[in-house]
Amino acid sequence: MENSLFDFIYIHGILIVGEIFIVVTLLHMLYQRRTPTSMISWLLFMVALPYLAIVLYFLIGTRKQPTKNNKSPLQLKSCGTRVDEANNIDGILRANGIAGVSSHNSFQLINNSVEAFEVLINEIKSAKKSISISTYVFSSDSVTKIILQALTQKALEGVEVRLLIDSLGSYKLYFLQHTLKPLRQAGGQVHFFMPLLRLPYQNYINLRNHRKIYLFDEKVLLSGGMNLAQEYMGPIKRTDQWEDLIFKTEGDATYQYAQIFEDDWSYATREELRSATVPASKVHGNAYIQVVPSGPDIKSDALLEAIISGIYSVKERIWIVTPYFVPDENLSQALKIAKHKGVDVKLITPKTSNHLIADLSRSSYMRELQENKIDLVLYKGNMLHAKAILFDDTAAMIGSVNIDNRSLLLNYEVVSLAYSEEIIKGMEKWMQGFIKNSDSHWSEPSKGRRILENFMRILAPQL
């Protein structure tokens, strides 16, 4: 009898505690003013697997971080001559507190894997004072071995070398760090962003640093979509290398990227925030560039707002290059409305990406676009990992952000918007290369596949 009473109290106690946690979770979602789509997704997950859903919600369900004891809001400073508002995209960004367009920048588009590697190595070898690198993926392979050797040599020469790596994106290196030992012994500093081996309440494992910032002497910058691994670049062209893009710039834009790196470095290392060096007044080129960070350290969703506003305002075309496509409802609706207005809307994406789950998740959204006569440009070559957007002939976006919920609403990202005619024409020519080697045919799914694709829409806000 006593055992039965104890079992009754024990079981009902667990149920009551579980119900309390469910109520707390629901209140937390309401307090955060989450989107209806996100809330419904989590609610369905709680119905199916309530206790697992609660744990995962508090582990990976947070978007914007509270400022207390966490990364402070990022406020970029501008050092260039004030440039008048370029267009409505620039206006939306400024209204959200993003610094305006900077002028007098040089700009070189690099879409060749060998050229990208050669430029990176040359800049490492040419650095005199400092090398600051932030990347999502840093693999242990033949290419990064050369990069590490070059960085180690510069550290031995007295150059300050700082390497910031995302611990989840580079989890193999995070757990097996022996290849980093020579660089550290030479005086180079290596830190991992948001270490995995922390208690959940001390960490935000869901919020990854997806930014790519390769900065040399705080004067020369490389950025874009390329991580540091043999899939992206190397001394020789490999048949299995991915299609990707980076750019090189000098000028005022570099100063803003340096500020982003310093803020990320300070947060990851708990060191005092260092001020980026203001560049000397000098004309490096005629490129107009606007640097746009996004993520938990930006108070608003400025980049997403700007993209949606840009889609609504285009008159002739909106061409999007992205490896993964899981848009929110507002962005998807904007693309359909643009098409109905007669705009040339193209989604340039790999026919098959490197992630099966990503392909399943995007399929329903892409079929919806296809039903609205939007051009699906399915690239047939190697994995297309680049991220870029063309807005008419007025703006080009290039950076680290994918067109999915994780990039646009969760990760730390950074893009550059270029407003110069020469850059836009170069981007157009590069995109046309994918269009020529593409396929618009997409076979109808089986009933089982269609159900699975539509089911993945439930999980999409968390992917």
C-alpha positions in Angstrom: 0.0 0.0 0.0 2.8 2.4 0.9 4.7 1.6 -2.3 1.5 2.2 -4.3 1.0 5.6 -2.6 4.7 6.5 -3.2 4.4 5.5 -6.9 1.3 7.6 -7.2 2.9 10.7 -5.7 6.1 10.2 -7.6 4.4 9.8 -11.0 2.0 12.7 -10.5 4.8 14.8 -9.2 6.7 14.3 -12.4 3.6 15.1 -14.4 3.0 18.3 -12.4 6.6 19.5 -12.8 6.4 18.7 -16.5 3.2 20.7 -16.9 4.9 23.6 -15.0 7.8 23.6 -17.4 5.4 23.5 -20.4 3.6 26.6 -19.0 6.9 28.4 -18.3 8.0 27.6 -21.9 4.8 29.0 -23.4 5.0 32.1 -21.3 8.6 32.6 -22.4 7.5 32.3 -26.1 4.8 34.9 -25.5 7.3 37.2 -23.7 9.7 37.0 -26.7 6.9 37.9 -29.2 7.9 35.1 -31.5 6.3 34.8 -34.9 3.1 32.6 -35.2 5.0 30.2 -37.5 7.7 29.7 -35.0 5.3 29.3 -32.1 3.2 26.8 -33.9 6.3 24.8 -34.9 7.4 24.6 -31.3 3.9 23.8 -30.0 3.5 20.9 -32.5 6.9 19.6 -31.3 5.7 19.8 -27.7 2.6 17.9 -28.5 4.7 15.1 -30.1 7.6 15.0 -27.7 6.8 17.4 -24.8 9.8 16.9 -22.5 12.4 16.7 -25.3 10.9 19.8 -26.9 11.2 21.8 -23.7 14.9 20.9 -23.3 15.6 21.7 -26.9 13.7 25.0 -26.7 15.8 26.4 -23.9 18.9 24.9 -25.5 18.4 26.2 -29.1 15.2 28.2 -29.2 16.6 31.6 -28.2 17.1 34.2 -30.9 18.2 37.6 -29.6 20.4 37.4 -26.6 19.7 39.5 -23.5 22.4 42.1 -23.0 23.3 41.2 -19.4 26.4 39.1 -19.3 26.2 38.5 -23.1 27.3 40.0 -26.3 26.5 43.7 -26.3 24.6 45.3 -29.3 27.0 46.0 -32.1 27.1 49.7 -33.3 29.4 50.3 -36.3 31.1 53.6 -36.7 31.8 55.2 -40.0 34.9 57.2 -40.8 34.3 58.2 -44.4 32.6 61.2 -45.9 28.8 61.0 -45.5 27.2 59.6 -48.6 23.6 60.5 -49.5 21.1 57.7 -49.2 21.6 55.4 -52.1 18.2 53.8 -52.3 15.4 52.4 -50.2 17.5 49.5 -49.1 20.1 51.9 -47.7 17.3 53.9 -46.1 15.8 50.8 -44.3 19.2 49.9 -43.0 20.0 53.4 -41.7 16.6 53.5 -40.0 17.6 50.4 -38.2 20.8 52.0 -37.0 23.1 50.4 -39.6 25.9 52.8 -40.8 25.4 54.3 -44.2 27.3 53.8 -47.4 31.1 54.4 -47.4 32.9 55.6 -50.5 36.5 55.4 -51.9 36.7 51.6 -51.5 38.5 49.3 -53.8 36.7 46.1 -54.8 37.8 42.9 -56.4 35.4 40.0 -57.0 37.1 36.5 -56.7 35.1 33.5 -57.8 38.0 31.2 -58.6 39.1 28.8 -55.9 42.8 28.9 -56.8 42.9 32.7 -57.1 41.1 33.0 -53.7 43.8 30.8 -52.1 46.6 32.6 -53.7 45.3 36.0 -52.6 44.8 34.8 -49.1 48.3 33.3 -48.8 49.8 36.4 -50.4 48.0 38.7 -47.9 49.2 36.5 -45.0 52.8 36.7 -46.2 52.5 40.4 -46.8 51.1 41.3 -43.4 53.4 43.5 -41.3 51.5 44.1 -38.1 48.4 42.0 -37.6 46.3 39.1 -39.1 42.8 38.7 -37.8 40.8 35.8 -39.2 37.2 34.8 -38.3 35.6 31.7 -40.0 32.8 29.2 -39.5 34.7 26.2 -40.9 38.4 25.6 -40.4 39.1 22.0 -41.5 42.1 19.9 -40.9 43.2 19.2 -44.4 46.0 19.8 -46.9 44.9 23.4 -47.6 44.5 24.5 -44.0 47.9 22.9 -43.3 49.5 25.4 -45.7 47.5 28.3 -44.2 48.5 27.3 -40.6 52.1 27.1 -41.6 52.0 30.6 -43.1 50.2 31.9 -40.0 52.8 30.3 -37.7 55.7 31.8 -39.7 54.1 35.3 -39.4 53.6 34.8 -35.6 57.3 33.8 -35.3 58.2 37.1 -37.1 56.3 39.0 -34.5 53.1 39.7 -36.4 50.0 39.5 -34.2 48.0 36.5 -35.4 44.4 36.0 -34.1 42.2 33.1 -35.3 38.6 33.0 -34.2 36.8 29.7 -35.2 33.2 28.7 -34.6 33.2 25.6 -32.4 30.2 23.9 -34.1 31.1 24.7 -37.7 34.6 23.3 -36.9 33.7 20.7 -34.3 36.4 18.2 -35.5 39.1 20.8 -34.9 37.5 21.9 -31.7 37.8 18.4 -30.2 41.2 17.6 -31.8 43.3 20.8 -31.5 46.7 19.3 -31.8 47.2 20.8 -35.3 46.9 24.3 -33.7 49.8 23.7 -31.3 52.6 25.1 -33.5 50.7 28.3 -34.1 50.0 28.8 -30.4 53.6 28.0 -29.5 54.7 30.6 -32.0 52.6 33.2 -30.2 49.5 33.1 -32.3 46.1 33.2 -30.5 43.3 30.8 -31.3 39.9 30.9 -29.7 36.6 29.1 -30.4 33.4 31.0 -30.6 30.7 29.7 -28.2 32.5 26.6 -27.0 30.4 23.4 -27.1 31.6 22.1 -23.7 29.7 24.5 -21.5 26.6 24.1 -19.5 23.4 25.1 -21.4 22.6 28.1 -19.2 26.1 29.5 -19.8 25.9 29.1 -23.6 23.8 29.8 -26.7 24.7 26.7 -28.8 22.0 27.7 -31.3 23.6 31.0 -32.2 26.7 30.4 -34.3 29.2 32.8 -35.8 28.9 32.3 -39.5 30.9 35.4 -40.4 33.9 35.2 -42.7 36.4 38.0 -42.0 40.0 37.8 -43.2 41.7 41.0 -42.2 45.3 42.0 -42.8 47.0 44.9 -41.0 43.5 46.3 -40.6 43.9 47.6 -44.2 43.0 44.7 -46.5 39.9 42.6 -46.2 38.7 39.4 -47.7 35.1 38.3 -47.0 32.2 36.5 -48.6 31.0 32.9 -48.4 34.3 30.9 -48.5 35.4 29.1 -45.4 38.9 27.8 -44.9 38.9 24.2 -46.3 39.9 22.4 -49.4 36.2 22.4 -50.6 36.4 26.2 -51.0 40.0 27.0 -52.1 43.4 25.5 -52.7 46.7 25.8 -54.7 45.3 23.6 -57.5 41.9 23.3 -59.0 40.1 20.2 -57.7 37.3 18.6 -59.7 35.1 18.4 -56.6 35.7 22.0 -55.4 32.6 24.0 -54.6 31.4 27.2 -56.4 31.8 30.1 -54.1 32.7 33.8 -53.9 34.7 36.2 -51.9 35.8 39.8 -52.4 38.9 41.8 -51.6 38.6 45.5 -50.5 40.6 48.3 -49.0 39.1 51.5 -47.6 36.5 52.6 -45.2 34.5 49.4 -45.4 37.5 47.5 -44.0 37.3 49.7 -40.9 33.8 48.5 -40.2 34.7 44.8 -40.7 37.5 45.4 -38.2 35.0 46.7 -35.7 32.9 43.5 -36.1 35.9 41.3 -35.6 37.1 43.2 -32.5 33.6 42.9 -31.0 33.4 39.1 -31.7 36.9 38.6 -30.4 36.2 40.4 -27.2 33.0 38.4 -26.6 34.7 35.1 -27.4 37.8 35.7 -25.3 36.3 37.9 -22.5 39.1 40.4 -23.3 38.6 44.2 -23.1 37.1 45.5 -26.4 39.8 46.9 -28.6 39.1 49.9 -30.9 39.6 49.2 -34.6 42.2 51.4 -36.2 40.7 54.3 -38.2 42.3 54.2 -41.7 44.1 57.2 -43.0 42.2 59.4 -45.4 42.9 57.9 -48.8 41.1 57.1 -51.9 41.5 53.3 -52.7 38.8 53.1 -55.4 35.4 54.2 -56.4 33.3 51.5 -54.9 30.3 52.4 -52.7 29.9 49.8 -50.0 27.6 49.4 -47.0 28.6 46.8 -44.4 25.6 45.1 -42.8 26.1 42.7 -39.8 23.1 40.7 -38.6 22.4 38.3 -35.8 21.8 38.3 -32.0 24.1 41.3 -31.5 21.9 43.5 -33.8 18.7 44.7 -32.0 16.5 44.4 -35.1 16.2 42.1 -38.1 17.6 45.0 -40.3 19.0 42.8 -43.0 15.8 40.8 -43.5 13.8 44.0 -43.6 16.2 45.4 -46.2 16.0 42.3 -48.4 12.2 42.3 -48.3 12.0 46.0 -49.0 14.4 45.6 -51.9 12.3 42.8 -53.4 9.2 45.0 -53.2 10.9 48.0 -54.8 12.6 46.3 -57.7 11.2 47.1 -61.2 13.1 44.7 -63.5 14.8 41.9 -61.7 15.7 40.1 -58.5 18.3 37.4 -58.9 19.1 35.3 -55.8 22.1 32.9 -55.4 21.9 30.7 -52.4 22.8 27.1 -51.5 19.9 26.7 -49.1 16.4 28.2 -49.4 14.1 28.1 -46.4 12.5 31.6 -46.4 10.1 33.0 -43.9 6.5 33.7 -45.1 7.2 37.5 -45.6 10.1 36.9 -47.9 8.4 34.2 -49.9 5.3 36.4 -50.3 7.5 39.3 -51.5 9.0 37.1 -54.2 5.6 36.0 -55.5 4.3 39.5 -55.6 7.4 40.7 -57.5 6.8 38.0 -60.1 3.1 39.0 -60.4 4.3 42.6 -61.0 6.3 41.4 -64.0 9.7 41.4 -62.4 12.3 38.8 -63.5 12.6 36.7 -60.4 15.3 34.0 -60.4 16.4 31.6 -57.7 19.8 30.2 -58.5 20.6 27.2 -56.3 22.2 23.8 -56.6 20.1 21.1 -58.1 21.3 19.0 -55.2 23.0 20.5 -52.2 25.4 18.9 -49.7 22.7 18.4 -47.1 19.7 16.0 -47.6 17.7 17.7 -44.8 18.2 21.1 -46.4 17.0 19.7 -49.8 13.9 18.3 -48.2 13.2 21.5 -46.3 13.6 23.8 -49.3 11.5 21.6 -51.7 8.1 22.7 -50.6 9.0 26.4 -50.8 10.6 26.0 -54.2 7.6 24.1 -55.6 5.5 27.0 -54.3 7.7 29.5 -56.2 7.5 27.3 -59.3 3.7 27.3 -59.2 3.9 31.1 -59.3 6.0 30.9 -62.5 9.2 32.0 -60.7 12.4 30.8 -62.5 14.1 28.0 -60.6 17.7 27.9 -61.9 19.0 24.5 -60.7 22.8 24.6 -61.1 24.1 21.2 -62.4 27.8 21.7 -61.6 29.6 21.2 -58.3 28.0 22.3 -55.0 27.0 26.0 -55.3 27.8 27.5 -51.9 27.9 31.2 -52.8 25.4 33.8 -51.4 24.5 36.9 -53.4 21.5 39.0 -54.6 21.1 41.4 -57.4 18.4 44.1 -57.0 17.8 45.6 -60.5 20.9 47.5 -61.5 21.0 49.4 -58.3 22.5 47.1 -55.6 24.4 43.8 -55.2 24.6 41.9 -52.0 27.5 39.5 -51.2 28.4 37.9 -47.9 27.9 35.0 -45.6 24.1 34.9 -45.3 21.9 32.1 -46.8 18.3 32.6 -47.6 17.0 30.6 -44.7 15.8 31.2 -41.2 19.0 30.2 -39.5 21.1 32.7 -41.4 18.6 35.5 -41.5 17.2 35.2 -38.0 19.7 33.2 -35.8 23.4 33.2 -36.8 25.9 36.0 -36.6 26.4 37.0 -40.2 27.8 39.9 -42.3 27.2 41.0 -45.8 28.2 43.9 -48.0 25.9 45.8 -50.2 27.6 47.4 -53.2 26.0 50.2 -55.1 28.6 50.7 -57.9 27.7 49.9 -61.5 30.9 48.1 -62.2 30.4 45.7 -59.3 26.8 45.0 -60.3 27.8 44.2 -63.8 30.5 41.8 -62.6 28.0 40.0 -60.4 25.5 39.8 -63.2 28.1 38.2 -65.5 29.1 35.7 -62.8 25.4 34.7 -62.2 24.8 34.2 -65.9 27.5 31.5 -65.9 25.3 29.5 -63.5 22.2 30.2 -65.6 23.9 28.7 -68.7 24.8 25.5 -66.8 21.4 24.9 -65.2 18.2 22.9 -65.4 14.7 24.2 -64.7 13.1 20.8 -64.8 12.0 19.5 -61.5 10.2 16.1 -61.4 6.9 15.8 -59.6 7.3 14.2 -56.2 5.6 11.0 -55.1 2.8 11.3 -52.6 5.1 10.1 -49.8 7.8 12.6 -50.8 5.3 15.4 -51.0 4.0 14.7 -47.5 7.6 14.6 -46.1 8.5 17.9 -47.9 5.4 19.6 -46.4 6.1 18.1 -43.0 9.5 19.7 -43.1 7.9 23.1 -43.2 7.0 22.5 -39.5 10.7 22.2 -38.7 11.9 24.9 -41.0 11.9 27.8 -38.5 14.4 25.8 -36.4 16.7 24.7 -39.3 
